[in-house]
Amino acid sequence: MTDTRYLSQLGRHTDTPQSPEEATLETVPFETGDEMPPVVRFTCPEFTSLCPVTGQPDFAHLVIDYVPEKRLVESKSLKLFLTSFRNHGSFHESCTMMVAKRIVEATQPRWLRIGGYWYPRGGIPIDVFWQTGSAPEGIFLPDQGVPPYRGRG
């Protein structure tokens, strides 16, 4: 069993961080052995942030796929990190990249990709995609499952 006593958020009351910079993204050890590593997916259909110009809320459906190396993202800390964007003013592209880069920094995965499917602002949906490089050969990589915008939901 994995020792989780060093985690500061799991199993404890934790206030929502006031900003992504203040949020702690925690990890836990991961070992695959010699078999093919898994693809881990986080689907976040209710991501929110603020427009940096108007202060109005923006909404996105984030899909994060990664192939772990030695560390996994602890999911409660990820939820708190993502929630911290509710008071954060930034453009869609910056928010999407900030999420991806913090996960890469924390876990040092074999590979990561993110799809940020943003709901329309001014009638134009913005989708932001990024990955660390080519996906590892032989992994099962499903489609992210978010259709082009037609009243996305």
C-alpha positions, 0 to 999 in steps of 0.5 A, spaced: 500 500 500 502 506 498 504 511 504 500 517 503 501 520 510 505 526 506 499 528 502 497 535 505 490 535 502 487 528 501 483 526 507 483 533 510 479 539 509 482 543 504 480 550 502 480 552 495 486 556 493 485 563 491 489 562 485 493 557 480 499 559 483 497 558 490 495 551 489 499 545 490 499 539 485 501 533 489 503 526 486 503 519 488 508 514 486 507 509 480 510 503 478 508 499 471 513 494 471 515 492 464 508 492 461 505 497 457 504 503 461 496 506 461 494 512 459 490 516 464 485 521 462 482 526 466 475 529 464 473 536 467 467 538 463 466 544 468 472 548 468 471 555 469 476 561 469 475 569 468 476 573 462 482 577 463 478 584 460 471 583 462 472 579 469 466 575 466 466 567 467 469 563 461 467 555 461 471 549 458 471 542 457 478 540 459 480 533 457 487 531 459 491 524 457 497 522 460 502 516 460 505 516 467 513 515 468 514 515 476 508 519 479 501 520 478 497 526 479 493 526 486 486 527 484 483 531 490 489 536 489 488 536 481 480 538 483 483 544 487 488 546 482 482 546 477 477 550 481 483 555 483 482 558 476 475 560 478 478 567 480 483 567 475 483 572 469 487 569 463 485 568 456 483 561 454 490 559 451 494 561 457 489 557 462 489 551 458 497 551 457 498 553 465 494 546 466 498 542 462 505 545 464 503 544 471 502 537 470 508 536 466 512 539 472 509 535 477 509 528 474 514 528 469 510 524 464 512 520 458 507 523 455 501 528 456 496 532 451 490 536 453 484 539 449 481 545 452 474 545 449 472 552 450 465 555 450 463 561 445 465 568 447 462 573 442 459 567 438 466 564 437 468 557 441 476 556 442 479 550 442 486 549 444 490 543 443 497 541 446 502 535 447 509 534 449 511 530 443 509 524 439 505 519 443 509 512 446 508 507 440 503 502 442 499 505 447 491 505 446 489 512 445 482 513 445 479 520 441 478 525 446 470 525 445 468 532 445 465 534 438 466 540 434 461 546 437 454 545 436 451 547 442 456 543 446 454 539 452 
